[in-house]
């Protein structure tokens, strides 16, 4: 058995595959070692009062805010945190492009914007409605270390329940996780959701890995040898072990790469940014 494994590993093409695998791992570990901040936003919205496409109230029902009737009310939870590996400093955000929440219509109004929770008081998060535009909520902070952030709550009157997050971090892209944005049609919603869920790299590698593993376990020796079409002076039993070992090794490699990609893409807001009542 030992001689079979060594003979298999001694083949040139096996070394090439292992070398490529090592290069991929080296690149991934190098990218993970780079220290950089990453602003990530999770948006969770729900309609509190109103229904239908625009959420308008039916005739005969009125809701007022500061003695003014409003057509609808939506609740939004904004989780903003640093998912990177370096501190996110406020000086990385241009003064002309601050972090902010914008409603889709300038005629809509942010009724309330509050800082529900921040992971550390020294982060010094603050929120306020723009004095020039009541449909914009400005977000400010001092600094955010990796894993730290804030939970912000908003009540607004916009027909689109989920607002937009705007802002710029110098040299970085802000990751927006929109959990339930409403779309104009079911087809658009399905398309957007499908595109956002698909991970081509991980899907292809996972399918290949499962296929190779299943082949190593289920296929007869004759078919495995035919697929590999190697001419060898080894005994049939030895060739069968070699061929199945190769299939299993390739399958595990592909599955490992798929799992690595999925793990690197995972994004979930930290537990310390859950709604306070959910922590109990």
MOSULVEN-V317084 format. One record per backbone hydrogen bond with DSSP energy under -0.5 kcal/mol. NH is the residue of the N-H (numbers start at 1). CO is the residue of the C=O. Records with the same first field share a line. If there is no record, write none. Layout:
# MOSULVEN-V317084
NH=CO, CO
This chain:
# MOSULVEN-V317084
5=1
6=2
7=3
8=4
9=5
10=6
11=8
15=11
16=12
17=13
18=14
19=15
20=16
21=17
22=18
23=19
24=20
25=21
26=22
27=23
28=24
29=25
30=26
31=27
32=28
33=29
34=30, 31
36=34
40=81
41=175
42=79
43=177
44=77
46=75
48=46, 73
49=73
51=56
57=71
61=58
63=70
65=68
68=65
70=63
73=49
74=156
75=46
76=154
77=44
78=76, 152
79=42, 77
80=78, 150
81=40
82=148
83=38, 81
85=36
86=36
88=144
89=87
90=142
92=89
93=90
94=92
97=94
99=139
100=166
101=137
102=164
103=135
108=105
110=134
111=109, 155
112=155
114=153
116=114, 151
117=151
119=149
123=120
124=121
126=140
128=138
130=133, 136
133=130
136=133
137=101
138=128, 136
139=99
140=126
142=123
143=123
144=88
147=82
148=145
150=80
151=117
152=78, 150
153=114
154=76
155=112
156=74
157=109
161=159
163=161
164=102
166=100, 164
168=97
169=172
170=92
172=169
175=39
176=174
177=41, 175
178=176
179=43, 177
189=185
190=186
191=187
192=188
193=189
194=190
195=191
196=192
197=193
198=194
203=199
204=200
205=201
206=202
207=203
208=204
209=205
210=206
211=207
212=208
213=209
214=210
215=211
216=212
217=213
218=214
219=215
224=220
225=221
226=222
227=223
228=224
229=225
230=225
232=230
239=235
240=236
241=237
242=238
243=239
244=240
245=241
246=242
247=243
248=244
249=245
250=246
251=247
252=248
253=249
254=250
255=251
256=252
257=253
258=254
259=255
260=256
261=257
262=258
263=259
264=260
265=261
266=262, 263
273=270
274=271
278=275
279=275, 276
280=277
